[in-house]
Amino acid sequence: MPPAPATTDVPRSALVRAFVASLSGTALEWYDFAIYNVAAAVVLGPLFFPSSEPLTATLLAFSTYAVGYLSRPLGGFLFGRLGDKIGRKRVLVTTLLITGIATLLIGLLPTHAAIGPAAGVLLVLLRFAQGVGLGGEWGGAVLLSSEYGDPAKRGFWASAAQIGPPAGNLMANGVLALLGVTLSDAAFMSWGWRVAFLLSAVLVVFGLWIRVKLEETPVFKAIEERGDRPSAPVSEVFRTQTRPLIAAVLSRVGPDVLYALHTVFVLTYITTQLGMPRNVGLIAVLIASGFQLFLMPLAGWLSDRVNRRGLYAVAAVCGAVWPFVLFPLVDTGSVPLIVVGVVVGLAFHAFMYGPQAAFIAEQFTERLRYTGSSLAYTLAGVIGGAVAPLLFTWLLAEFRTWVVVGVYVSIACVVTLIGLRLGRDPEAADAQPLSSTFSVVSK
């Protein structure tokens, strides 16, 4: 039986600072990640990977997607163990600096015209660094906010880290759209795109200001006081927390695949299958992301009042069914119906993603939470979000019907339900109020 969780009375101002520190850090890192994704096809390809050179074109395809995901587990392994050994705060300052500096350097990087193929290689390396930073960020950001708050309200406080992705995506798309409107195409291609990357420095300074002023979490302080810091947290997680790790990894697969469907594949489907402008899908995603900013903390708050696994499971079931509603709506070619389809689908995602941070953190003992949460986040990203768009595209090309895409999403959500069933509700001393409303998935 793990030791009872630390309980420390923390001023509400400290709770708010921890919430903002968690949100601002993940929003910054997702801004950096999204800026790269959005700019890659429009700017980075022609400037860093000229199509006349097949080798650099291959590097582009690898760097824009796979490198950012494949480097995340390295960040999870490296910074997860450090977070349990030296503390949450110090590691989170480091991950923020890594991602922010990498993005800033991309904005200053000479192009292929200036230094040749070395430009593409350096760009891939900086993208790799972004992924390492993001892989070490999430687990700590969750703990930074949730370990300051009352365990009975962990769902809400932990949701701060979950708001980061839609907030970062909105900022990235907004900045690029503003630059695209205010600058000529020539100016944007010449220097305007760099502004979006250089703005990362402003966000880094703000994030560092918040995090440096914040004290270490009360939970880690208690672990230090009783001399219970792990010496080899990664091996200990694999040795003693196998079931919690499997449960946490599987619980993330469905949300990752559902998110990829609505934010990546739907854009491709609209343009290639329906011949509609890409802006239709982008507008739908931006509107849905705006709703997610409010739905994720709402879902986290609600999960503190009902059984967390149960709420997560209901959203997973809805996510499994929704593709069979989404595609008929999209196939109408009606812009309002497409927007409704994406908004509702990402609402189901929000009701999985909002409580997810607290659910995953609760699977691990306090002394191994950073390592366990980081490993679960990064490993699930590789088997879920990283391959989903590629599989969507292959399935549609092979079977020429969206039905198989829907089946794939449903299977991913079933995998999540299995993970939820393997997972646990928190111990009585560490629990949120339970409700019989969702007792179907309770042990």
C-alpha positions, -999 to 999 in steps of 0.1 A, spaced: 0 0 0 15 34 -10 19 60 17 -10 83 22 -8 114 -1 5 146 13 -21 170 24 -10 206 27 -31 237 30 -22 259 1 -34 294 -4 -57 298 -33 -33 323 -49 -7 296 -51 -32 272 -67 -40 298 -93 -3 304 -100 2 267 -104 -28 265 -128 -14 293 -149 21 279 -148 8 245 -161 -14 261 -187 11 286 -200 39 261 -203 19 235 -223 3 262 -244 37 276 -253 51 242 -262 20 233 -283 22 268 -299 58 259 -309 48 225 -321 18 238 -340 38 266 -356 62 241 -371 33 219 -383 14 247 -400 45 264 -415 61 231 -427 41 227 -459 38 264 -468 72 278 -459 98 253 -446 96 229 -476 105 254 -503 131 272 -481 148 243 -464 140 212 -486 140 222 -523 121 196 -543 150 193 -568 169 173 -541 151 140 -533 172 135 -501 161 167 -485 125 161 -496 126 128 -477 141 146 -447 112 170 -448 86 143 -448 104 127 -418 109 159 -399 75 174 -402 58 145 -385 77 115 -373 106 132 -356 84 153 -334 66 122 -321 95 97 -320 116 121 -298 88 125 -273 95 91 -255 131 102 -251 119 133 -233 95 112 -212 122 88 -202 148 115 -194 127 142 -177 102 118 -162 129 102 -141 144 136 -132 111 149 -121 107 121 -96 144 125 -85 150 162 -83 116 178 -84 88 189 -107 96 226 -109 133 224 -119 125 199 -147 96 220 -160 119 251 -163 143 230 -183 117 215 -207 102 250 -213 137 263 -222 145 234 -245 113 238 -266 114 276 -266 150 279 -276 146 253 -303 117 272 -318 136 305 -315 165 290 -333 142 278 -361 132 314 -366 169 324 -370 180 294 -390 197 301 -424 179 286 -453 190 261 -480 200 289 -503 225 302 -476 241 270 -463 228 242 -485 216 208 -472 229 216 -437 199 238 -433 175 208 -435 196 187 -412 196 215 -386 159 220 -389 153 183 -383 175 184 -352 156 214 -338 124 196 -345 138 167 -325 146 190 -296 110 203 -297 97 168 -293 121 160 -264 109 191 -246 72 183 -251 77 147 -241 91 158 -207 66 187 -203 32 170 -200 37 148 -170 52 175 -149 27 201 -160 -1 178 -148 16 174 -114 25 210 -111 -12 220 -109 -28 189 -95 -3 184 -66 -10 219 -53 -47 214 -51 -71 193 -31 -71 157 -43 -109 158 -43 -106 185 -70 -77 170 -90 -97 166 -122 -102 204 -125 -67 215 -115 -50 188 -136 -70 200 -166 -48 230 -169 -22 210 -188 -50 197 -211 -61 232 -222 -26 238 -236 -30 220 -269 -61 238 -281 -48 271 -267 -14 266 -285 -31 256 -317 -54 287 -317 -24 310 -310 -3 294 -338 -30 295 -364 -40 330 -354 -5 344 -356 1 328 -390 -33 339 -403 -26 375 -392 9 375 -408 -6 361 -440 -32 388 -442 -10 418 -433 21 408 -454 25 402 -491 34 366 -502 69 377 -510 74 394 -476 59 364 -457 82 340 -476 112 362 -471 110 371 -434 74 372 -422 73 335 -413 102 340 -389 82 363 -368 58 335 -357 88 315 -344 106 345 -328 74 354 -309 81 322 -290 107 341 -270 80 363 -255 60 334 -244 91 317 -230 99 347 -208 64 348 -195 63 311 -188 97 312 -170 86 342 -149 56 322 -137 75 289 -131 106 303 -115 85 322 -89 65 291 -81 76 268 -52 80 231 -55 48 211 -51 37 202 -16 36 165 -26 72 164 -37 83 183 -6 67 156 15 85 129 -5 118 147 1 111 150 38 105 114 43 135 105 21 114 85 -4 128 97 -37 133 68 -61 169 60 -73 159 44 -106 123 55 -113 120 42 -149 130 6 -140 108 8 -109 78 19 -130 82 -11 -154 89 -35 -125 62 -25 -100 37 -4 -119 32 -25 -150 -6 -27 -149 -10 11 -141 13 19 -170 -6 -3 -195 -39 11 -183 -26 47 -187 -12 40 -222 -43 23 -235 -66 50 -220 -49 76 -243 -52 58 -276 -88 66 -283 -86 103 -276 -54 106 -297 -70 89 -327 -102 108 -324 -83 141 -322 -62 132 -353 -95 123 -372 -110 157 -366 -80 180 -368 -59 163 -395 -78 138 -416 -110 157 -419 -91 185 -436 -76 161 -461 -110 144 -467 -127 177 -474 -102 188 -500 -94 154 -517 -128 137 -516 -152 166 -517 -131 192 -536 -139 219 -511 -115 246 -499 -92 237 -471 -103 268 -452 -137 251 -445 -120 224 -424 -96 249 -408 -125 271 -397 -144 241 -382 -112 231 -363 -106 266 -350 -142 269 -338 -141 235 -321 -108 244 -305 -124 275 -290 -151 254 -275 -125 230 -261 -109 258 -241 -140 257 -219 -151 221 -223 -119 206 -210 -118 223 -176 -156 217 -174 -150 180 -180 -122 179 -154 -145 197 -129 -174 173 -136 -150 143 -132 -145 154 -96 -182 150 -89 -189 117 -106 -168 86 -112 -138 98 -133 -134 65 -151 -171 64 -158 -173 99 -173 -142 91 -195 -158 58 -206 -191 74 -216 -172 99 -238 -152 70 -253 -184 52 -263 -197 84 -279 -164 89 -296 -166 53 -310 -200 60 -325 -195 96 -337 -175 89 -369 -206 72 -384 -224 104 -379 -195 127 -388 -188 115 -423 -225 116 -435 -226 152 -422 -193 161 -440 -205 143 -472 -234 168 -475 -209 195 -484 -228 219 -461 -204 241 -442 -226 245 -411 -230 207 -409 -193 202 -413 -187 227 -385 -213 209 -363 -196 175 -370 -162 187 -360 -173 206 -330 -193 177 -315 -166 152 -322 -140 174 -305 -164 179 -276 -164 142 -270 -126 143 -272 -127 171 -246 -147 149 -222 -120 123 -225 -90 146 -226 -102 168 -197 -103 141 -170 -74 122 -186 -46 140 -168 -60 133 -133 -69 97 -143 -33 90 -155 -17 106 -125 -39 86 -101 -26 53 -116 8 58 -101 22 62 -66 33 97 -57 70 90 -58 67 76 -94 40 99 -108 62 120 -130 80 90 -146 48 70 -150 27 98 -164 54 109 -189 60 74 -201 23 68 -206 18 101 -225 47 96 -248 44 59 -256 6 63 -263 14 92 -286 36 69 -308 10 41 -311 -20 64 -313 -16 99 -326 16 94 -346 3 67 -369 -34 76 -371 -33 101 -400 -12 77 -421 -35 48 -414 -66 70 -421 -51 79 -455 -41 43 -463 -75 28 -453 -94 53 -474 -72 47 -504 -73 9 -500 -110 4 -493 -124 36 -509 -149 42 -481 -149 62 -449 -166 33 -431 -133 15 -424 -119 48 -410 -149 48 -387 -142 12 -376 -106 21 -369 -116 50 -346 -141 27 -329 -115 1 -322 -92 28 -308 -119 38 -284 -125 2 -274 -88 1 -266 -93 31 -243 -123 13 -226 -100 -16 -219 -74 7 -204 -101 23 -182 -112 -11 -170 -76 -20 -162 -71 13 -144 -81 21 -108 -101 47 -90 -80 66 -65 -76 52 -30 -101 64 -5 -77 89 11 -68 102 -24 -103 101 -40 -128 124 -55 -165 119 -46 -179 89 -65 -213 85 -81 -232 54 -90 -243 71 -122 -213 56 -140 -208 25 -119 -209 2 -149 -171 5 -153 -163 5 -116 -145 -25 -101 
